[in-house]
Amino acid sequence: MSVRLTRRELAALLGGAVVSGAGASPESAGFPIRRPGVVGVAKLAPDESGATSRERALPPMTSALLAATGATDVGSAVRGLFRPSDVVGIKLNCLGGRRLSPRPEVVEALVAVLEQGGVERRRIILFDRSSRELERAGFAVRRAGDGPLCFGTDNDYESRPTESGSIGSCFARLVTETCTALVGFGVVKDHDLAGVSASLKNWYGVIHNPNKYHDNQCDPYVADVVRHPIIADKLRLTVLDGVTAQCQGGPAYRPDGVFPLARLAVTTDPVAADLWAWRVIDAERVRRGMPTLEAAGRPPRFVATAARAGLGIGDPARLEEVDA
């Protein structure tokens, strides 16, 4: 059974940083960094055994972040996205278990980069919808210590739902009351209904009733979840672990659908992240002689909806992939 942390306990762990509602207003123009349509991409292949390490992942994570932000150094990139006082919540997507989730070593590389830029480890929380899924994906649940903390929201939701477009949901208290800045950390995979589950759909993991929002290929619901101020006002960065990707059979792991992409993608535009993942998945499907997602009847319709909602760039012609 999971043990929930009270607001007081979280405040003690995070130095009194527990908040309610949206994060503090930026103190200067141009904060946080926004580069619509730009996705920084770096090569990240596993070693001969199929494993990776924080040390192996750190250089591509750094270079992809710089490419995504346009910054010349890590300090400028991180300070352009996060305040030292922020509590940074990194939302992982661990549904696929060890074989199709963000690799702990790659996540630790991001934590190291944030730390280099001035974000203390103790102010970083790795989370997903359940502690059990985190453990299945290889993460150690940590509710205390020097950080980063790591635990599931474990059904700890607001007592009353709020509305955003077509959705009415209770959001995880960790997101509403604790985190002042958010990072989405997903993988590159297809989805049997939505088409793609990489960036935006990851945030279904912070509402209490995602099962209600899968009609019409999850459109407009994916966009409506993310455009809620609880997420939209705090979401600073999206990272995709593409060491291994999946083009068929998602969102769960399917062995015959995976392929070695050996890429890491970083962007300040969560819509562009899905657009990039869509392109990558379709390219592999074509290579295999399979129909594209659109030809197969499941184009990610939510991408255009999210773009119209102002969440990012949804036009493939405006997607800029910057090799790091």
N, C-alpha and C positions, 0 to 999 in steps of 0.2 A: 504494500500500500504506500502511495506517495505521501510525503509530508509537505504541506504547504507552508511557505514562509509568510508570516504576517507582514503588514506594511511597516510595523515598528522594527521587526527583525531585518527586513530588507534595508530600511533606512540605516540601521546600525552597520550592516555589512558594507553599504555603499557610501558611508560618510554623510548620511542625512540627505541623500539626493532623491529620495522618492518623491514623485510629483503627482499631480492630478491634471488631466487634460493635456493640451498641446504643449510642446516645448517652448522655451523662452524665445522671444523675438530676436532675430539676428541683429547684431550691433553694428554691422557695416554692410554697405551695398555689395552685392555680388556673393553674399553668403546665404546658403551654401552654394558651392560650385554646381552649376547646371550646364551640361553640354548635350543638348537634345540631339539624338540620332547617332551619337558617337559611342562606339564600343571598342575598348582596348582589348586586344587579343594577343596572348603569348603562348608559346609552345610549352606543354608540360606532359611529358611522356613518363610512364613508370619505368622502373629499372627492369632488368631481365626476369626478375621473380614476379613482376606485376605490382610491386609495392612502390611507394614513394615515401618521402620524408619531409619534415618541415624545411630542412636545409635545401632540399631539392626544389621545393615549391616556392621558397622565398624570393629568388630572383625573378621568376615570371610573374609572381603576384605583384611585386614592386613595379616592374616595367609595365604591366597591364594597367595598374592604377595610374601611373604617370601618363600613359597614353590616353586613358579615359578622361582624366581631369585637365590635361594640358599643362600640368605643373612640371617644374624642372627638378624638384626634389621631394622626398617623402614628407618632410615637415610641412612644406607649403600645401601639398595635396591633402594631408590629413587635417591640417588646421583650416583648410578651406571647406571642409565637410563637417568637422566636429569641434565642439568646444571642449576644453579640458574638464569642464564641469558636467558634461553630458554623461548619461547612463546609456550606453550603446547596446541595444538588443539586436542580436544576430539571429534571424529566423532561418533555421535549417529546414530541409525537406528530407526526412528520413524514412519515408514510406517504403522505399525500395530496399531497405536493409543494407548490409555491408557492400553489396555489389552494385547498388545504384542510388547512393546517397553521397552528399559531400564527404570527402575523405577527411577524417579528423586531422591528419597532418597538413592538409591544404587549408583547413579552417584555422589551424594554429599558425600557419604562415600569415594569414590575414591579421590575426591577433597581434603577431609580432610587428607587422607593418604599422598597425594602429598605435602600438606601444612606442615605436620609434618616433611617431609623429606627435606624441604627447598625451595619448589616452592611456590612463592607468589600467592595468589588467583587472584590477578589482572593480572597475566601472564598466566591465564588459560582461554581458550575459548571453550565453549560447542557449537557444531554446527551440523547442518544437511543441507540438500539441500534446505529446505524452513522454514521460521519462522512459517508459518501456521502449518506445520507438528509437529514442536517442541511444539507449543501451544496445539495442539490436543493430544499430548502425556503427557501433564501435566507440561511442562517446561515454565517458565516465561521468555519472551524475555527481555534481558538486554543489552543495548548498551553503558551503562556508569555505573560508580560506582566502588566499591572496588573489585568486581569480585566474582566468575567468570563471564565473559561476556557470553551471550547466544543469538545466533541469527542464522538465515539461511544464506546460501550463496546467495540465492535469485537471481539466474541467473547472478551473478557477476563473469564472466569468463574472462580468458585471451582473447585477441582479435584475436590471431592466434593459430591454433591447433599445437600440437607437436605429434610425432609418437613414438609408443612403440610397437614393434612386429606388430601385425595385427590391432592395433587401431590408429586412428588419432583423437585427441580430444583436446578441450580447457578445461583446468583445472581451478578450482575455484581459484580466486586470493587470497582468504584467505589462501589457502594451499601453493600457489607458492610464495607469497610475504610477508606473515605475520608470519605463524607458522614455528618455527625452529625444533619442535619435534611433533610427532603425536601419538595419542592413538586411536585404534579402539574399540568402545564400542557397541557391538551388542547383539542379543538375540539368543536363540537356536530354530531354526525353519527350516522347509523344504521349498523348492522352486519348483514350478510346472515345471520349465525348468532346472534350474541348479542343482536341487537335494537338496542342502543345501544353506541357506543364513544366515550365522552367522558372519564370520570374513572377508574373502577376498572380498566377493561380496558387503559388506557394502561400499566399496570404489567406486562403480559405482555412488555413490551420490556426487562425486566431479568432474564429467565430464559432459559436456554439451549435449552429445548425447548417453546416455546409451541404448536408444531404438534400436540402430544399432547393439548391441552386444549380442544378445540373441540366435542366431543360434547355432546349434550343442551343445546344452546345455551350452551355454555361454563359450565354450572352443574353443580357448585358451584365449578368451578376458578378463576373470576375472584375469588371471595371468598377462596378458599384461598390464592391468591398474595398478596393484600393483607393478609390477617390474619397472615401470617408476621411474627414480631417484627422481622425485618430491615427490613420496610416499615412495619408498623403502629406500631411504637414511635418512628419518626422522622417520619412523615407529619404535617405541620403545616398545610398549606394546599393547596387545589385551586383552580385558575383555569381558566376556559373562555373561549377566544376565540370569540365568537359573532358577529363582524362578518359573516361568511358562514357559513351552516349548510347541512346536507344532510339531506334526509328520505328519500332512496331511493338505492340503489346503493352504499352504503358497504360496507366501510371505505375503498375507494379513491375518488378523485375521479370524480364523474359529473356532467357539465354540466347535464343535465336534472333532476337531483335537488337542486341547490343553490338557496338562496333568501337574500335579504338580511335577516338577523335584526337586525343592528345592536345587539347587546347584548354586554356583558362580565359574566361571573358569577364571584363569588369566595365561597368558603365554607371553613370548617374541617371540614366534614362531607363526605367523599368519596362517601358513598352518596346524600346529598341532591343532590349535583351531578348524578349520573346520573338521579335522579328528576326533577329540573328539566329536564334535557335531554330525557328521555323525554316529558315534558309538552309541551315546545316542538315536538318532532318530530311528535308526534301531532296537535297543533293545525294544523300546516302540511299534514299528510297529509289531514286532514279538510277543510281549506280547498280542497284540490285535488280533492276527491271520491274520495280513496283510502281504503282500509281502515286502521284504526289498526294499530299494530304487533301488538297482541294478536290482532286479527281476521285479520291476515295470517299468523298462526302463528309469530311470533317475538317474543313479549313478553320483555323483559329479566328473565328468571327470577332471575338472579344478584343483583338488587337486594334482593329479600326475603331471600335466603340471606345476603348481606353484613350486612343489618340484624340477622338472628338471631345472627350471629357477633359482634355488638357494634361493628361498624365505623361505624354511623351510623343515620339514620332512613330507613326504607323505606316508611313509611305516607304516601300522598299527602295524607291529611287533616292530617298534622302538618308538612307542608312549608310553610315560611314564606318567601315571596319578599319581600325588603325592597328597595324601589326607592331607589336612592341619588341 
